[in-house]
Amino acid sequence: MPVFLYKGIKKDGTVIKGIIEASAESTALQKLKASGIYPIKIQLSTEKKKVYIPKIFKGFSNLLFI
Protein backbone atom coordinates (compact mmCIF):
# COMPACT_ATOMS: atom_id res chain seq x y z
CA MET A 1 0.00 0.00 0.00
CA PRO A 2 1.33 3.47 -0.83
CA VAL A 3 2.77 5.70 1.88
CA PHE A 4 2.12 9.46 1.93
CA LEU A 5 4.08 12.21 3.66
CA TYR A 6 1.90 14.94 5.13
CA LYS A 7 1.99 18.25 6.95
CA GLY A 8 -1.11 19.37 8.75
CA ILE A 9 -2.62 21.35 11.60
CA LYS A 10 -4.25 19.72 14.61
CA LYS A 11 -7.41 21.17 16.14
CA ASP A 12 -5.36 22.98 18.80
CA GLY A 13 -3.30 24.75 16.10
CA THR A 14 -0.19 22.58 16.41
CA VAL A 15 1.61 21.93 13.12
CA ILE A 16 2.37 18.24 12.65
CA LYS A 17 4.31 16.23 10.07
CA GLY A 18 4.06 12.50 9.53
CA ILE A 19 3.39 9.57 7.28
CA ILE A 20 0.17 7.75 6.56
CA GLU A 21 -0.52 4.57 4.65
CA ALA A 22 -3.51 4.62 2.29
CA SER A 23 -4.62 3.18 -1.03
CA ALA A 24 -4.94 6.65 -2.61
CA GLU A 25 -4.30 10.30 -1.80
CA SER A 26 -8.02 10.95 -1.33
CA THR A 27 -8.19 8.11 1.22
CA ALA A 28 -5.16 9.52 3.05
CA LEU A 29 -6.87 12.93 3.23
CA GLN A 30 -10.04 11.35 4.63
CA LYS A 31 -8.05 9.44 7.27
CA LEU A 32 -6.23 12.59 8.35
CA LYS A 33 -9.43 14.63 8.61
CA ALA A 34 -11.11 11.82 10.56
CA SER A 35 -8.25 11.89 13.08
CA GLY A 36 -8.60 15.66 13.57
CA ILE A 37 -5.74 16.78 11.33
CA TYR A 38 -6.35 19.44 8.66
CA PRO A 39 -3.91 18.59 5.84
CA ILE A 40 -1.82 21.45 4.42
CA LYS A 41 0.43 19.35 2.19
CA ILE A 42 0.42 15.70 1.16
CA GLN A 43 2.64 13.82 -1.27
CA LEU A 44 3.38 10.25 -2.22
CA SER A 45 6.57 8.99 -0.60
CA THR A 46 9.24 7.94 -3.08
CA GLU A 47 11.13 5.89 -0.49
CA LYS A 48 10.29 2.27 0.07
CA LYS A 49 8.68 1.64 3.41
CA LYS A 50 11.15 0.21 5.89
CA VAL A 51 9.90 -2.74 7.87
CA TYR A 52 11.37 -3.46 11.27
CA ILE A 53 11.96 -7.18 11.85
CA PRO A 54 13.12 -8.08 15.34
CA LYS A 55 16.48 -9.86 15.37
CA ILE A 56 14.91 -13.02 16.82
CA PHE A 57 12.85 -13.54 13.63
CA LYS A 58 15.60 -12.94 11.05
CA GLY A 59 16.67 -16.61 11.12
CA PHE A 60 13.13 -17.70 10.25
CA SER A 61 12.83 -15.76 6.99
CA ASN A 62 12.76 -18.97 4.89
CA LEU A 63 9.97 -20.59 6.86
CA LEU A 64 6.32 -20.45 5.91
CA PHE A 65 3.92 -19.78 8.77
CA ILE A 66 0.39 -21.08 8.33
N, C-alpha and C positions, 0 to 999 in steps of 0.2 A: 504494500500500500504506500502511496506517495507520502512524503513528509514535507510540511510547509513551515517556513520561518515566518514569524509574525511579530509585529509591534502593535501594542494596543494600550488602551486606557481602562483601568478598573473603575468601578462605580465611585470609589473614594478619590479619584483623580490621579492615582499612582500610574506612572508609565511602566509598562511591563513588556519584556521581550521573551520569546520562547519558541518552542516547536510544537507542532500538532500533526498527528497522523490522520489523514482523511482520504477518501476515494477521489475527491475533486475539490477545487478551490471553494466552490459554493458550499460544500459540506463543511469544510474547515471554518468558513465564516459563520455558519449556523451554529457549530459547536462552540466557537468562541463567544458569540452573543448569548448563547444559552448558559454559559458559565459566568456571565457578567462582565465580559471583556468587550469593549468597543474597538474593533480592529482599525488601525490607522494604515498599516502596510502589511501585505502578505505576499509571499513569493514561494515558489516551488524550490525546495532544496536541491542543489546539484550534487551534494555529497551523498554517498551511500550511507544508509543508517548503520551505525555501529551497534553490534549486539554483544552484550556482556555475557560471557559464559564462565561460570565459576570454575576455578582450576580443577576441582574434584571431578567435573564432568568431561574435561578435555580428552581423557583416555577412552571415553565411551563413544566418540564421534562416529565410529563405524558400526555401532549397534543399532538395531531397529527396535524401538519401543512400541508395543501394541497396547 
